[in-house]
Amino acid sequence: MRKHLLVLVVIAFGLKASAQVDQKASYAFIERVIPGKSSSFTIEAIPQQNGKDVFELDSRSGKIVLRGNNGLSIASALNYYLKKYCLCDISWNGINLNLPATLPMVKSLVHKTTPYQYRYYLNYCTYNYSMAWWDWDRWQREIDWMALNGINLPLAITGEEAVWQNVYKSMGFTDKQLDEFFSGPAYFAWFWMGNIDAWGGPLPQHWMDTHKELQKKILERERSFGMKPVLSSFTGHVPPSFKDKFPGAKIKKTNWDAGFPDVYILDPDDPMFETIGKKYIEAQTKEFGTDHLYSADTFNENVPPTNDSTYLDGMSKKVFNSMAAADPKAIWVMQGWMFHYNNKFWQPQQIKALLNAVPNEQMIVLDLYSDAHPVWNRTEAYYGKPWIWSMLQNFGGNISLFGRMRHVAADPAIALHDPESKNMRGIGITPEGIEQNPALFALMLENVWNDTPIDVDKWLVNYAQRRYGQNNTQVNEAWHILLNTVYSGGLTEGGPESIIVARPTFKRTIDRVLTKVDYDPAQLLKAWGLFINATDSLKQSDGFQYDLADITRQVLANYASPLQQQMVAAYQSKDKANFKLYSTQFLQLMDDMDALLSTRKDFLLGKWITEARVNGITEKEKNLYEFNARDLVTLWGDKESGLREYSNRQWAGLIKGYYKPRWELFLDQLNKSLISGAPFDEPAFDKQVKDWEWQWVNKHDNSYSDATKGNSVDLSKQLFGKYHTPIQQAYIQK
């Protein structure tokens, strides 16, 4: 009763807390999430608790009352209600909003306070591996999802290139000179981080204009919830022509070591560094406003020219001053990735010099890879800087079933209460790619309103029930298996990839396609069977359909390796009959996977390409964006790219249209070798396949559909009948 009185007092006297909730925006949000139901809710404002976001759930006069200190807390209250009282689930890959005819009342007050000041979201790479072609409709759905899950510190870097165009044109650079600088839209992350120039360009003016406006919509909506978007800043990356226009400037060349040309970095010691940084922040603020948070990563996957502490201290001061000169309230948000990636260089002395140059309350460090390779516990918690525990999980946007669930469920709360964590201010999700492994992300976000470890075994039972619409003992057992196999991942950069996505080879693994499975694949086979057995009960659930297709995909993807090795062994022993048998089965496996993945929008190459082309207004622009879309998920760069397959995807269209034809070329050459007795000419094949890949990347033949085909459940059952026994035998023989 006292709490109710407090709410009435707050509302009656119009205290500051009430001003934080935009009633109109919150009701519009509810209507977007559960159309036609917003009138069943009452929204009320309550103040923060100990400086932290808070929400309450209650019922009054036949309505559900959502209370919070801002729109984000109201959204979180709604999500809690949908999950706990209606057994609903909202994810990227399957939604269950089968609400009861009469919405259940909240019988006793629910009060939740987050222990975390910050809940960070995104990674530069996410903007390209997953979000490169998003329009406002897709962004709106993501921002609503962020709000439901309590995210209040999103990275927001859409439209940055338009601001840079403004700044550099004001300095006298021409469009032609900037065409040699701006990358294509699928490569912005690495352009923004100072790794590459121009690849995938030149960037059309229409893109810059439309995405500047898109960013304004994104920021307006995020801020309407009370989120504080993290914008960009200057880290020294300048156009190649900068060295000619300003010959006296202190510029150094640096190379990302991924097969791309050098880029040019303005030394922070140069007087122009602070001038440009200030101009950029001012221009950005004029267009987009500011919440005083700026991302800057000065040596992303590049090593500084010296490990001298004085240099690093001075450099850090200059970067910060370039922000603070335009915005005295500036807070530098730094990805701590380099401290892991180049850990031999970044020893305690170097890290301390870089961090201590900036006032503690004007820097936040993202411990980007806390779920597998935390840095906070070897740097005295970043020497007193506020920092955020983050889950990285995914590299390149690969879609393997993978995660470290028990760590994600327990480690944030353990770190929060560890005296050694010092100034830990939040948790975050920093994946390179999203729209996969929905259970893992849902589990991580469960931490937002909890300060104790989550019992993941119990949580999964509840998760499956709300995702599928009912409790099912078979899928509960299957999820227990998944927890202890694919979701007990090791310290690798994501899950095992399938040999089918590799450039054809005799080897078990090639370059970035790591096929070693660090769990018992026979256990995954058992989980698959349990899902198949549950199909009659759960087949109406969109989430179940996705999960069944995804598990089926993973089982078949794993099976490709023993099949490939049988094929290779037959060739090497000159066994023509078995070579034909296994190579036929190998190619058929790819056809079957492609057909299965065609049943879900989540797995369509055609959707990715269509969304890319829609951004163009001329055929030239559309073709440029299609090149970007095709290249990123295959070669990544040119014919000789050392990053090929880094962003591989097991997608319909990509399997049948790209991976399978490469293997057909390879197998055809091997077959000719067996018939003729001549040795396989590997250099000739290498040239042939590289030429074919480059031709594919540059095609614009509109051959990949963005529409689904077939039924996930029916196809999964057919494939189970076809493959279960041979896969089981393969693992027994192994």
C-alpha positions, 0 to 999 in steps of 0.5 A: 500500500505504501508503494502505491501511495508513493506512486500517486504522490510522484504522479500528483506532484510531477516529480522528476521521475514521472517526466522520464516515462513518455506515456504516448511512446510506451503505449505505442510500443505495447501496441507494436509488440502485442497489437490490440492489447495496449488498452489492457495496461496502465503505465505509471512512473516510479523513481530510480532506486539507488540510481538504478533502473527499476520496474514493477508489475501490479494489477488494478481495476482489471488492468495490468499496471506497468511501472518504471522509471523510464520507457525502458523499464516499462518495456522490461516490465511488459517482457517480464509479464509476457514471459512469466504470466503469459508464457510467451517468448519474443526472439529473432528466430521464432515468436510465441505470442499466443496470449490467453483470451483473458490476460491474467492479473498480477496477484501480488506486486512484483518489484525488480531493480537491475544491479547494473548501471549499464547494459551494453549492446552490439559490436562494430562487426554486428553492423555488417555481419548481420545489420548491413542492409536493415531498413527502418522497419527492421531497426524498429523491431530490434530497438523494441527487442532491446527495450524488452530486454533492458538494454540501455547502452547501444552502439549507434554508428549508422550514418557515420560516413555522412558526417565524415563526408561533411568534415572532410569536404569542409577541409577541401577534399573532393568527392574523387578523393573520398571515393578512394576512402569510403568502403562499401556498406558491407565493410563499414565496420573495418573502415570505421575501425581503421583497417581498410579503405575503399573496398566494396566502394565507391559509396553512393551519395544516396546511401549516405543521405538515406542512412543519415536520416535512418540514424536520426530515426534510430536515435530518436527511438532509442532515446525515447526509451531512455537509452543512451546511444554510443556514437563514434569519434575520431581515432586518426584514420584519414583518406589516402590523399591526406598525405598529399594535401597536408605533406607536413602532417605526421602520418604513418602507414599501417596494415591490417595484415589481411591482404588489404592495402595500407591505410593512413593514420594521423599521429595523435601528436600532430596538432591536426588530430585534435582539430579534426576530432573536435570538428567531427564531434561538433558535426556529429552533434549537430546532426544527431545530438549527443548523450556524451558517449563516444566509441574509440578504438585506436589500435584495433587489431594493429600494434602501436609503433612503440610500447613506450608508456610515455607515448601510449599515455600521450596518445590516449590523452590526445584521443580523449582531448579530441572528444572533450574539446567539443564535449567537456562531458565526453565519456570514452567507450573503449572496446577492450578487444585489443588487450586480448587479441594482441595480448603479447604487446598489451602488458600491464604497463602498456594497458595502465599507461593507456587507461590512466591517461583518462579520468576514471569517470570519463572512460568505460572499458568493454571487456569484450570477451568475458565469456571465454577470455576475460581481461578484467581479472588480469588487469586489476579490473582495468585499474579502476576504470568503469568496465562492462562484462560482455559476451562475444560468442559469435565470430563472422556471423557464423551460425553454428550451435555454440555457446558457454551457457553455464558461464553466461548464467553464472559469471556476470553475477559472480564477477559483480560480487567479487571484490576484485571486480572493483568498478564493474558497472554493467553487462553487455552483448558484443557478438560479431553476428546475431539472429542465431542461437536465440536461447543463449542470448535470452539466457544472457539477458536474463542477467539484466534484472538478477544479481545472483547466478541463474540455475540454467537447468531450471531456466531451460525448462521454463524457456522451452515451455514459453518458446514452444507454448507447452511443457514437453518432457522430450524437449526438456531432455533434449535441451539438457543434452544441448546444454552439455554439448553444443552449449558447453563450448570451449575457448574457440572462436565460435562453434565448429564449422562444416567442411562443406563451407571450406574451399575443397580439400583433402584435409579435415580442416582448412584455413578458418574452417575449423571442423573439430567437434569438441563434444560427442556428436552422438549426443547431438544425434540423440537430442535430434531424435527427441525433437523429432519425437516431439513434433506432433505436439509442438509443430505449430510453434514457430520457435520449435520449427526453427530449433528443429531445423537448426538442430537438423542442420547442425547434425548434417553439418557435422556428418559432412566431415566423416563423409568427406574423409571416407571420400578422400580415403577412397580416392587415395586408395584408388577405390573408384566404386567407393569414391563414386558412392561417397562423393555422391552422398556428399553432394546429396547431403548438401542438396538436402541441407539446402532444401531444409534451410529453404524452409526458414527465412532465417537461412536464406541467401536470397533474403540477404541479397534482396535486402542489399539490392533494395537499398539501391536506386539505380541498377549500378547501385543495386549491383554494387550492394549485391557484390558487397553482400555476396563477397562478405559471406564468401571471399571477404576480399578479392580472389586471394583473400586470406579472410575467405570463409571467415563469415561463412554461412550455412544458408539455402542458396549459398550451399547449393549455389556456391559451396556445392559447385566448388566441391563438384569442380573438385570431385570432377577433377579427382574423378578424371585423375582416377580414370586417367591415372594422372596425379591430381593437379592441385595448382591448376584446380586452385586457379580454376576454383579462385576464378570461379569464386570471383565470377560468382561474387560478381554475378547479378543473376537474380537466381536466389529466392527470398521466399521460403519453400517447404515445411521445416517439420516435414523435411526434418522428419524425412531427413531423420529417417534418411540419415539417423542410421548412417550417421549413428554407424559413422560415429560407432565406427569412429 
